[in-house]
Amino acid sequence: MDFSDRQILEDLLKSGTAISRQAIEDGPVRTGQQDELEKECDICAEVKPVSEFHQGKITPRCKHYSDICKDCLGRDIDVQLATKVWHTLSCAFCRSTMPTDLVQQYIQPDQFEKYRDYMTAHQIKDLKNFCWCAHSSCRCGQVHNNIKSRQMVCYKCGNVTCYKCKIPWHDGQTCKAAIAEYYQGRYKTEEELSAAAIARLTNTCPKCKVPIQRDGGCQHMRCSK
C-alpha cells in the first residue's frame, strides 16, 4: 500500500465509512468506488445509492439514526400533511416532532407557505393578550397591549375587534347581545354550507330518501336503512 492509498483509506475511516477486513485484503478502496456505495431503506427495503438517502437524524430529538431514502421521507410527510394536524408531524420511527426546515425540503413552496402560516399561528395563539382580527377578510392577529380598552384596531386591515368577546366591534350593544346575534348569523351560514356538502358528497336512497355516502370499493351502494 503506497502513501496515496493509505491517505485514501485514512480519509474514508475519518469520515465514518466502515471498512471490512475483506475489503482490506482485496485492496484499498479508491475514490472512484465511493459513488457506488449503497444501503437499504428501512421503510421500502430497496437498496439505493447513499446519495438518495436523508442524511443525519430526522429530527434533533431523535435518539436513533434511520436509513430512510428521500422518496420515502417525502411520501411520509405528504401523508401526514393530508391526515394529521400539522403541528403534530413527526418522525416515523420515534414520533419526535419534525422541524419546519425539514418539512420545507420535501414539499412544494406554495404548500410550505400555508404550512408556515399555520405553524406561526399555532405558536403565537397562546401569547398573553394575543387576539385574532375577527373580520373574515383579514387573517391577521396581534397582541392587544391596551387591555383597558375593549376596542382592538387591527394593524393590518384597520377594522375593530372586541377584545373581550373576540367578534367584530359592536357599538351600542353588550357583548352578550352581540354574541347571540353574531353566532345566530354564522349558524345559518354553516347550516347552508353543510347542506351543500351533503348534496355534493352523497347520493339519496331512492326508497327512503336518506343521504348515503360511498367510502370505497365499487360503485354499488346499499342503504343501511
C-alpha distance (Angstrom), angle and dihedral (degrees) to the residues before:
residue distance angle dihedral
M1 . . .
D2 3.84 . .
F3 3.81 126.3 .
S4 3.83 95.3 -91.9
D5 3.82 91.6 51.1
R6 3.80 91.2 49.4
Q7 3.80 91.1 48.9
I8 3.81 91.5 51.8
L9 3.80 90.8 50.3
E10 3.82 92.7 47.8
D11 3.82 91.6 49.7
L12 3.80 91.3 50.7
L13 3.80 92.9 49.5
K14 3.82 91.8 47.8
S15 3.81 90.0 52.1
G16 3.80 90.6 57.5
T17 3.81 98.4 -104.1
A18 3.81 112.9 149.7
I19 3.82 114.8 -128.9
S20 3.80 119.0 -160.9
R21 3.80 124.0 -141.9
Q22 3.81 88.2 -118.5
A23 3.80 90.6 55.6
I24 3.81 90.5 53.5
E25 3.79 91.3 48.9
D26 3.81 91.2 47.9
G27 3.78 92.6 50.8
P28 3.81 141.2 -91.3
V29 3.81 121.2 -37.6
R30 3.78 104.9 -118.9
T31 3.79 128.3 -150.3
G32 3.80 93.2 -105.5
Q33 3.80 91.1 60.6
Q34 3.82 95.0 58.0
D35 3.82 91.3 78.7
E36 3.81 89.3 61.3
L37 3.82 95.6 59.0
E38 3.81 110.7 123.1
K39 3.78 138.2 176.9
E40 3.79 139.8 -176.9
C41 3.80 122.7 -98.6
D42 3.81 113.4 -122.7
I43 3.81 90.8 -140.3
C44 3.81 109.6 38.3
A45 3.85 94.9 22.4
E46 3.81 90.6 -137.2
V47 3.80 118.9 142.1
K48 3.81 109.3 -126.0
P49 3.82 139.1 163.5
V50 3.80 113.7 -80.2
S51 3.82 89.5 -117.2
E52 3.83 89.4 67.6
F53 3.81 92.6 60.5
H54 3.79 130.6 89.8
Q55 3.79 107.2 -105.4
G56 3.80 120.4 -130.9
K57 3.79 129.9 -8.5
I58 3.80 118.9 -20.2
T59 3.83 91.9 -131.5
P60 3.83 131.5 12.2
R61 3.83 89.4 -115.5
C62 3.80 95.6 54.0
K63 3.80 110.8 115.5
H64 3.79 91.3 -162.5
Y65 3.78 140.3 59.6
S66 3.79 115.8 -127.1
D67 3.78 128.6 -164.8
I68 3.80 99.6 -137.5
C69 3.78 122.5 155.5
K70 3.79 120.6 -129.8
D71 3.81 92.1 -114.4
C72 3.81 92.5 56.7
L73 3.79 93.7 44.0
G74 3.80 90.5 50.1
R75 3.80 91.8 49.6
D76 3.81 91.2 47.6
I77 3.81 90.9 53.3
D78 3.83 91.4 47.7
V79 3.81 91.5 51.6
Q80 3.80 92.6 47.7
L81 3.81 91.8 48.9
A82 3.80 89.2 53.1
T83 3.81 97.4 44.5
K84 3.81 109.6 27.3
V85 3.79 140.2 57.1
W86 3.79 101.7 -91.8
H87 3.80 98.7 -123.8
T88 3.83 88.8 58.9
L89 3.84 97.0 62.1
S90 3.80 105.5 136.1
C91 3.80 148.7 172.2
A92 3.80 111.3 -75.5
F93 3.81 91.1 -132.8
C94 3.82 107.6 41.1
R95 3.83 104.6 10.7
S96 3.80 94.7 -122.9
T97 3.81 110.6 156.8
M98 3.81 114.9 -94.2
P99 3.82 116.6 -121.1
T100 3.80 118.0 -120.1
D101 3.81 93.9 -119.4
L102 3.82 90.7 58.0
V103 3.81 92.3 51.9
Q104 3.81 89.3 49.4
Q105 3.81 90.8 59.7
Y106 3.80 93.1 59.2
I107 3.82 107.3 38.8
Q108 3.80 136.0 63.8
P109 3.85 118.2 -90.0
D110 3.83 94.6 -114.7
Q111 3.81 91.3 50.9
F112 3.79 91.5 46.3
E113 3.81 90.2 53.4
K114 3.82 89.6 58.4
Y115 3.81 90.7 44.5
R116 3.81 91.8 50.0
D117 3.82 92.2 48.9
Y118 3.80 90.1 50.1
M119 3.81 93.5 48.7
T120 3.81 91.4 48.1
A121 3.80 91.1 50.7
H122 3.81 91.0 47.2
Q123 3.79 92.6 51.6
I124 3.81 97.0 47.2
K125 3.81 100.5 40.0
D126 3.82 91.5 88.1
L127 3.82 94.9 51.1
K128 3.79 113.5 124.1
N129 3.83 112.0 -94.6
F130 3.81 92.1 2.7
C131 3.79 115.1 150.7
W132 3.81 134.0 176.1
C133 3.77 120.2 -130.1
A134 3.82 104.4 -103.7
H135 3.80 95.5 -146.3
S136 3.80 112.9 106.3
S137 3.81 94.1 -139.6
C138 3.82 91.4 59.4
R139 3.81 126.0 68.6
C140 3.80 97.3 -173.2
G141 3.77 135.6 108.1
Q142 3.78 136.8 -175.3
V143 3.80 145.5 -177.6
H144 3.81 109.9 -89.3
N145 3.79 103.9 -143.7
N146 3.81 97.8 176.9
I147 3.80 96.1 68.1
K148 3.82 90.9 164.7
S149 3.80 86.9 72.8
R150 3.80 120.5 64.5
Q151 3.81 91.2 -155.8
M152 3.80 113.6 93.1
V153 3.81 113.1 -173.2
C154 3.81 110.7 -153.7
Y155 3.80 113.0 -122.5
K156 3.80 89.7 -148.7
C157 3.82 107.7 44.4
G158 3.81 102.4 11.8
N159 3.80 94.0 -127.4
V160 3.79 120.3 135.6
T161 3.81 125.0 -117.9
C162 3.79 126.4 -170.1
Y163 3.79 103.4 -116.9
K164 3.80 91.9 -158.6
C165 3.82 100.1 54.1
K166 3.83 98.9 18.6
I167 3.82 97.2 -129.4
P168 3.84 130.4 110.5
W169 3.79 112.4 -64.9
H170 3.80 112.5 -80.8
D171 3.79 109.2 -159.7
G172 3.81 112.3 -157.8
Q173 3.82 94.3 9.7
T174 3.77 130.4 99.8
C175 3.80 116.5 -120.3
K176 3.81 90.4 -113.0
A177 3.81 93.9 54.6
A178 3.80 93.2 42.0
I179 3.81 92.9 49.8
A180 3.81 91.9 50.7
E181 3.80 91.3 51.0
Y182 3.81 94.0 42.9
Y183 3.79 96.9 50.4
Q184 3.79 93.4 41.7
G185 3.81 87.5 60.5
R186 3.79 91.9 45.9
Y187 3.79 92.4 49.8
K188 3.79 91.7 56.0
T189 3.78 90.8 49.9
E190 3.82 93.7 48.0
E191 3.80 90.1 46.6
E192 3.79 89.2 57.0
L193 3.81 91.5 46.6
S194 3.81 90.5 49.9
A195 3.80 91.5 51.6
A196 3.80 90.4 50.1
A197 3.83 91.2 49.7
I198 3.81 91.6 50.6
A199 3.80 90.8 50.4
R200 3.80 91.5 48.7
L201 3.81 99.1 45.2
T202 3.80 102.5 37.1
N203 3.78 143.7 51.2
T204 3.79 123.8 -137.6
C205 3.80 119.1 -117.6
P206 3.84 105.3 -116.4
K207 3.82 91.3 -139.9
C208 3.81 108.0 41.5
K209 3.84 98.5 16.2
V210 3.84 92.6 -131.2
P211 3.86 114.0 146.6
I212 3.83 111.3 -112.8
Q213 3.80 128.5 -172.5
R214 3.81 129.4 -150.9
D215 3.82 109.8 -133.6
G216 3.79 98.7 -174.5
G217 3.79 144.1 -48.2
C218 3.80 123.3 65.6
Q219 3.79 127.5 -9.2
H220 3.83 92.9 -100.6
M221 3.82 113.8 106.2
R222 3.80 130.0 -171.2
C223 3.80 121.3 -158.4
S224 3.83 113.6 -126.5
K225 3.80 90.5 -147.9
